[in-house]
Amino acid sequence: MRDLFKAARLLFWATVAAAVYQELKKPPMLRTWHGKVAGIVPYDFRVPTLAKIRRAYWNPESDRVFSEHVVGVGWAINIPTAGRKLLEMAQQYAEASREAAERLRPPQASA
């Protein structure tokens, strides 16, 4: 487990370094300090606004669980959508469990 954490930390710092390198190789006037590393992992090193933070972490109208990170590298979790999706999964699991229990229950003997 410790090796997994080390690998994740190494991957994170490599992605940060790649994002900074990607921006520094651009001419100074073209540096935006936001984009995607390898076209996949989003990064944003600009100062975030309160509206941007709220939109990333609290956007109940969106169906996306993961949104682009407000500052740094990676993704943010849209809390209301994640909660809604987890609740849906729990309800589906409970319903499937009830159906399975009904199928496995032995028939009742009539007296």
N, C-alpha and C positions, 0 to 999 in steps of 0.2 A: 504494500500500500504506500509505503514511504517513497518507493521508486516512481509510482504513478504521480504523486504530488511533485516530485522533482522534475519529471518529464513535463507536466502541465505548466510548472513555473518557467521552465526553459522555453517551452513553446510560446508562452505569454511574452516573455522578454524578447524573444526572437521576432515576434510580430510587432512589438513596439519599435524595435530597432529598424525593422523593414519599413514601417510607416514613416519614421523620421528620415531614414535614408531616401525614401521615395520623394519626400517633400524637399529635402536639401539638394537633391540633384536637379530640381527645377530652377529656372532663373528666379531671383528674389521677387520679381513682380508677379510671377505666376503661381507662387506658393499660396495655397488655400488652407492648408493644415487640416483638411478633412478629405476623406475619400475611402478607398478600399484597398487593402493589401491583397495582391494577387487576384483582384476582382471578387474577393469573397468576404474577407473580414473587414468590417467597417472600422474606421478610426476618425476621431474628431478631437483636435487639440485646441479648439477655440474656447473662449470663456462662455459657459452656458448661460442662457437666460432662464428665468423662473418658468416661463411658458414652455420652453423646450424640455426642461426637467419634468414638468407635469405631463406633457404629451408623451414622453418616453416611458414614464413609470405609472401614469394614471390616465388611461384613455379607454374608458369603458365602451365607447362606440366602435372601437377597432376590434377585428377578429384575430389580429396577430398577437401571439404571446410574446414573441421577441421583436424588439424594435432596435434601431441603431442606438448605440451607447451615447449618452449625453456628452461625456468627456472621457477621453482615453481610447482604448481599443476593445472591440467586442460588441456584445449586445446587452440591452437592458431588458428587464422582464416587466411586461405590462401587467401589473398586479391584479386589476379586476378581471381581465380576460383569463389570466392563468387560474384564478380562483374559480371562475365560471367553468372553465374546461375541466378542472379537477373535480368539481361537483358533478358535472355531467358524467365523467368517468366513474365516480363512486356510485352514482345512481344506476348506471348500466351494469356495473359489477354486482350490485345488490339485486337487481332484477334477474340477471343471469343466474345468480346463486339460488334465488327463490325457485326459478324454473327448474334448475338441476335438482334441487332438493325434492321438488314435486315429482319429478320423473323417477327418482331413486327410492321414494317412499314406498314401502310394501303396501299392497292393497289391504284395506281394513276388512277384517272378518266380521260378518254380521251375526249377531247373537239371537 
